[in-house]
């Protein structure tokens, strides 16, 4: 008896493309499902140290939702690198400036830190509006409420 481990070549050969419509979806719930697919945990060949996940095309990023008063209360922080350079932005300001970053930051926080997590995050393509340039990949529609296998 031994545990079969997926190789990198096998993982790359078996990648699919999915389209996710974020219109009306809660940010956290959508981000957990997207991170799950990016990591490849929905596949029976999941291996923690291999980038075995699929590609995700997220459309309608400007139509995501937060619960409660998070549009005004939730803050995103960044540091300029200088002393006292902590800057904050509310979720509403982030939505007006770059709505893709709301989803990207939520998913990034759910992935591994380091080279593996960065490689998995590169497979996430986020767009404002319903148009995207990946029609040649023939992506399948992924309903965030269902479990794929």
N, C-alpha and C positions, 0 to 999 in steps of 0.2 A: 504494500500500500504506500502510495506517495501522493503528494499534493502537486497537481499540475500547475506550473507557473507560466503565465503568458510572456512571450518575448516582445520586444519593441517592434519587430518586423510584423508579427501577427497583429499587434494592436493597431498599427497604422493601416494595415490592409482592410480592416473591418470597421472603418469609421463611416457614420451616416451624418446627414445634415437634417436639422429640424428647424422649423419656424415656430416661434412663440409669439402670440399676440398679447401684449401687455395692457390692452385697453380695459380699464376697470379693475385690474388685478392689484392686490395688496403687495407692496414692495417686498416685505419679508417672506411671505409665502411663495411668491414667484421666484425670489432669489434662492431659496432653499431647493426648489425643484430644479432650477437651472444649474446650480452647483452640483447637484446629485448626478445629472446627466453629463456635465463637463468632466467630472471625476471618473465616470464609467461605472458607478456603483449599480446601475440598472442592468448590467451585463453579467452573465454567469462566469465570464472570464476575468472578472475584476481582480486586479493585483494592485496593492496599495502603492508600490514604488514605480509603477509603469503608467504613463499617460495613455490610458485606454479609453478615454471619453470620446463623445461625439461633438460635432459642431452645433452651435446654437445661433440662430438668427433671431434677434428680438426686435420686433417692430412696435410702433406706437408707444415709444418710451415716454412721450410727453403726457400720456393719459393714465399713468400709474396712480395708485391711491395710497394714502396713509390713513390709519385709524386714529380717532381722537383728535387732539390738537397738535399732532406732530408736524404739520406744515409750518407752524409758527414756533414750536418748542424744540424740535430736533435740530441739532447743530452739527455741522461738519467742520472739523478743525484741520488746519495745515500750519506749518511753521516755515518762516522765510529763511531760517538759518542764522539770523542775527539775534542778539540778545533782546528779549522782550518781543519777539516777532511772531507770537501766536495769533493767527487770524481765524475768525470763525464766520461761517455762512449758515443761514437758516435753510431749511429744506425748500421753502418757497422761492428764495433767491436762487438756489441751485437749479430748481425747475425752470426758472426764467432764463438763466445763463446757459446751462448745458444739462438737459434732462437725461442724457445718456449716462452721465456720471453718477446719478442716484443709483441706478441699477448696477453699474460697474463696481462701485464701492461696496454695495451690499453683497454682491457675489464674491468679490475679492476677500471679504472678511470671512467667508465660509470655506475658502480653499486653503491648501497648505501654504506655509511660508517657505520661500526658497525657489530654486529653479523649476521644480515640478509644478508648483502653484502658478508661477508666471507662465509656463508653457500651456497650462490648462486654461488660463484666463485669455490667452491669445486666440483661443477657439471660440470666444464669445464675440459676436458681431451685433452691435446695438445701433438702431436707426430711429430717428424721429420721423413719424409718418408711416404709412403702410407700404412704401416702395423701398426695395433693396436691390443691390446690384448682383445678387447671387442666384439668379434664376437658372443659370446653367447647371447648378448643383442639384436641381430637382429635389428640393428639400421637402420633407414630409411635415405636415402640420402636427404639432405636439400640444395636446390639451393638458394644461397644468394640473387639472383635477384628476387625471387618470395615471395609472402606473403602467409603464411600458416594460416589456420583458424581451 
